[in-house]
Amino acid sequence: IPPGVCCRQMRESVGRLIAPLSELEEGQGGEVAYIQMSDAGRLQKLIAMGVLPGGKISLQRRSPSFVFECGYSQFAVDEEIAADVYVRLTQTSEVN
């Protein structure tokens, strides 16, 4: 059965629940849902920063690098790393 008008309207009215850190706007945040990274060295770097599933995270700045706050610390990473960290957005944080 092809999707109807009600499916399209629902899709437009419901915001995303999970988004990559690289797609957040400055000031948006939530909790780390998961990390999808194939490079073990980069994954270890994130773990050392305290970026773990369930942890609170918020994006502070997008340029010249992605600056995020995790715990009581701020860290800067490139876009490739930021794209591998998926954030479960808080209700006040929505990305379209």
C-alpha positions as CSV (number, residue, x, y, z in Angstrom):
1,I,0.0,0.0,0.0
2,P,1.6,3.3,-1.0
3,P,1.9,6.0,1.7
4,G,-1.0,8.4,1.7
5,V,-1.4,12.0,2.7
6,C,-1.5,11.2,6.4
7,C,1.9,9.5,6.2
8,R,3.4,12.5,4.5
9,Q,1.9,14.9,7.0
10,M,3.2,12.9,9.9
11,R,6.7,12.7,8.5
12,E,6.7,16.5,8.1
13,S,5.4,17.3,11.6
14,V,7.6,14.9,13.5
15,G,11.2,16.1,14.0
16,R,14.2,13.8,13.9
17,L,15.0,11.9,17.1
18,I,18.6,11.1,16.3
19,A,21.1,13.1,14.2
20,P,24.8,13.2,13.7
21,L,26.7,15.8,15.8
22,S,27.8,17.4,12.5
23,E,24.2,18.3,11.6
24,L,23.3,20.0,14.9
25,E,23.0,23.7,15.2
26,E,25.1,25.6,17.7
27,G,23.5,25.2,21.1
28,Q,21.7,21.9,20.3
29,G,22.4,18.8,22.2
30,G,21.1,15.7,23.8
31,E,22.7,12.4,24.7
32,V,25.0,10.2,22.7
33,A,22.9,7.5,21.1
34,Y,25.8,5.6,19.4
35,I,29.1,6.0,17.7
36,Q,29.5,4.6,14.2
37,M,33.3,4.6,13.5
38,S,35.5,2.1,11.8
39,D,38.8,3.7,12.8
40,A,39.8,2.2,16.2
41,G,42.2,5.0,16.9
42,R,39.6,7.7,16.5
43,L,37.1,5.7,18.5
44,Q,39.6,5.5,21.4
45,K,40.1,9.2,21.2
46,L,36.4,9.8,21.6
47,I,36.2,7.4,24.5
48,A,39.2,9.2,26.2
49,M,37.2,12.4,25.8
50,G,34.3,10.8,27.6
51,V,32.0,10.6,24.6
52,L,30.1,7.4,25.5
53,P,26.5,6.3,24.7
54,G,24.1,7.8,27.2
55,G,26.4,10.8,28.0
56,K,25.2,14.4,27.6
57,I,26.7,16.3,24.6
58,S,26.0,19.7,23.1
59,L,27.4,21.4,20.0
60,Q,29.0,24.8,20.9
61,R,30.5,25.8,17.5
62,R,30.5,24.5,13.9
63,S,33.4,26.4,12.4
64,P,36.4,26.3,11.9
65,S,36.0,23.0,13.7
66,F,33.2,21.3,15.6
67,V,33.5,22.2,19.2
68,F,31.3,20.3,21.6
69,E,30.8,20.1,25.3
70,C,30.8,16.7,27.0
71,G,30.7,16.6,30.8
72,Y,32.6,19.7,32.1
73,S,35.0,19.8,29.1
74,Q,35.0,21.2,25.6
75,F,36.7,19.4,22.7
76,A,37.2,20.3,19.0
77,V,37.0,17.6,16.2
78,D,36.9,17.7,12.4
79,E,33.7,17.1,10.5
80,E,34.5,13.5,9.8
81,I,34.6,12.6,13.5
82,A,31.5,14.7,14.3
83,A,29.6,12.9,11.6
84,D,30.2,9.6,13.3
85,V,28.7,10.6,16.7
86,Y,24.9,10.3,16.7
87,V,23.0,12.3,19.2
88,R,19.5,11.5,20.6
89,L,18.1,15.0,20.5
90,T,16.4,16.6,23.5
91,Q,12.8,17.7,22.9
92,T,13.9,21.3,22.6
93,S,16.5,20.3,20.0
94,E,15.3,19.5,16.5
95,V,17.2,19.2,13.3
96,N,15.3,19.2,10.0
